[in-house]
Amino acid sequence: MANDIADPGPLAPMLGRPSYRGRADEVAQRLEEAILLGLLSDGEQLPTEIELANQFGVSPMTLREALAQLRERRLVVTRRGRSGGSFVRRPAGPDPDQILPRLRSMSVTQLRDLGDEVSAIHVHASRLAAGRASPTNVRRLFALAEQLHKATSVRDRVRADSRFNIEVAMAAQSERLTRRQVLLQAELAEMLWIPAGEELSVDAVVERHHGLAKAIADEDEATAGSLAEQDVALRLRRLIRLHLDLTEPEGSAR
Amino acid sequence: MSDTQAMARNDAERIVAEVRALLAPVQAGLEALRDEIVEAFRAADSDGRPVVEADLLDLPGFFAAHGLMQDVAVGVGFVGAPGAVNGQDRYILWWQRRGDGFARLRLNFEPDSVDVYDYHEMDWYKVAAESSRPVLYGPYVDYSGSGHYVFTGAVPVRSDRFIGIAGADLSVTVMERRLTGLLRTVDLDALVVTGERRVLAANTPRWVVGAKLQAPPSPGGDAGFLAVVPVGLDTDWSVAVASPE
């Protein structure tokens, strides 16, 4: 696997990302979450820049910066003129042209690290959920597993699957774990369900979701934790497999 | 009854009275809002026309309720029964506190979207709609709604028919701080716990807020509880006092 980019070593995370996240980044992130969670629907017109800036308590300049970031991520389109404004553009589904290059450019180490973070959040949230979930959480978990089962498009599968994982964090009664999980799902879910490589078995994922929902309903922390751990490991396996397929040298025997 | 038991009972009853006083403005605010909404519907009914959003937008009750509840309320609003407003299947007019002002909450109501915010299925709506009594539901992480860890209080709104609910999201953080303040006046170990065994506040690290007790607290059990008194009102909460570990 040829990856000739010089490795900046252990400082990479600090070099790669500014330690201070500006207000514009924060606003863009909140809007992105709202779009990916479906709180803002496709085609919906955003309030005016002034209104939005007031809502977030930032200057119009900062808000314009945030909107520019969202445009770049193709989550918002801005039209000029009389009937102009900014409109939500919810992705129709994972776009292979965006996702496959990203998956190719990540190293296995980076994928494994993403898996580690997901594992830290999801496995622990699952254990906590088994001790804390309300009957409503439990009902929603089963309903979301069922929604995944019935989903007919890749987009609906991505949504049902990530909503299930987010609901587990909600069942843990933790705002912070929920927020982390939303961000992780935004990064991970589309890569996972991308129609490429060996097909991901929906039935198998549904079955694992059912198992986890049941362990949480039974207040069985140990089983919930180990099922969540297995699930994350299987997901990571799929991503590494896809990555290896994508980076396979031409003419290789495998 | 031993002296300690009598003291525990006394403490629990005193805290219950204080908790009821803490919740009184929530109830008062929502009931006043309910009355204004009923009035708006009656006015439209007597004109022989359906209710539209303009009938509700300027009701002062939303902000009066915010004023009464102060920083406990993160949002106050009206959630319509199917067809109640604009003939829409789902209708919500909800004002979130944002800094010094209020912003209207936006939710996704596309019916066939996987992540539709379907409040018709939410407990706080269902209980208020079906049993026509007020509820205080939670706490829960309302990520698909307001994005906070909240309780939701809901009061049914009806004229000759069920119209919807007047509701408020209450901040768990603010509520916990108030409850803990009350519990701190108790010398023994004390907590406020919900009907689903979830700890809301405690005067000791022995119980973790948000976690669930192994079993419902009852005096004389293994957990050392001396007195358990239900809060009543619209809650399934109890105040429980135990001998220190």
Boltz contact constraints between the chains, C-beta under 6 A:
constraints:
  - contact:
      token1: [A, 37]
      token2: [B, 115]
      max_distance: 6.0
  - contact:
      token1: [A, 38]
      token2: [B, 108]
      max_distance: 6.0
  - contact:
      token1: [A, 38]
      token2: [B, 113]
      max_distance: 6.0
  - contact:
      token1: [A, 38]
      token2: [B, 115]
      max_distance: 6.0
  - contact:
      token1: [A, 39]
      token2: [B, 108]
      max_distance: 6.0
  - contact:
      token1: [A, 41]
      token2: [B, 108]
      max_distance: 6.0
  - contact:
      token1: [A, 41]
      token2: [B, 110]
      max_distance: 6.0
  - contact:
      token1: [A, 55]
      token2: [B, 98]
      max_distance: 6.0
  - contact:
      token1: [A, 55]
      token2: [B, 103]
      max_distance: 6.0
  - contact:
      token1: [A, 57]
      token2: [B, 99]
      max_distance: 6.0
  - contact:
      token1: [A, 132]
      token2: [B, 211]
      max_distance: 6.0
  - contact:
      token1: [A, 132]
      token2: [B, 212]
      max_distance: 6.0
  - contact:
      token1: [A, 134]
      token2: [B, 196]
      max_distance: 6.0
  - contact:
      token1: [A, 136]
      token2: [B, 123]
      max_distance: 6.0
  - contact:
      token1: [A, 147]
      token2: [B, 114]
      max_distance: 6.0
  - contact:
      token1: [A, 156]
      token2: [B, 114]
      max_distance: 6.0
  - contact:
      token1: [A, 159]
      token2: [B, 114]
      max_distance: 6.0
  - contact:
      token1: [A, 159]
      token2: [B, 115]
      max_distance: 6.0
  - contact:
      token1: [A, 160]
      token2: [B, 114]
      max_distance: 6.0
  - contact:
      token1: [A, 163]
      token2: [B, 115]
      max_distance: 6.0
  - contact:
      token1: [A, 170]
      token2: [B, 141]
      max_distance: 6.0
  - contact:
      token1: [A, 170]
      token2: [B, 143]
      max_distance: 6.0
  - contact:
      token1: [A, 173]
      token2: [B, 210]
      max_distance: 6.0
  - contact:
      token1: [A, 175]
      token2: [B, 141]
      max_distance: 6.0
  - contact:
      token1: [A, 175]
      token2: [B, 149]
      max_distance: 6.0
  - contact:
      token1: [A, 178]
      token2: [B, 141]
      max_distance: 6.0
  - contact:
      token1: [A, 178]
      token2: [B, 143]
      max_distance: 6.0
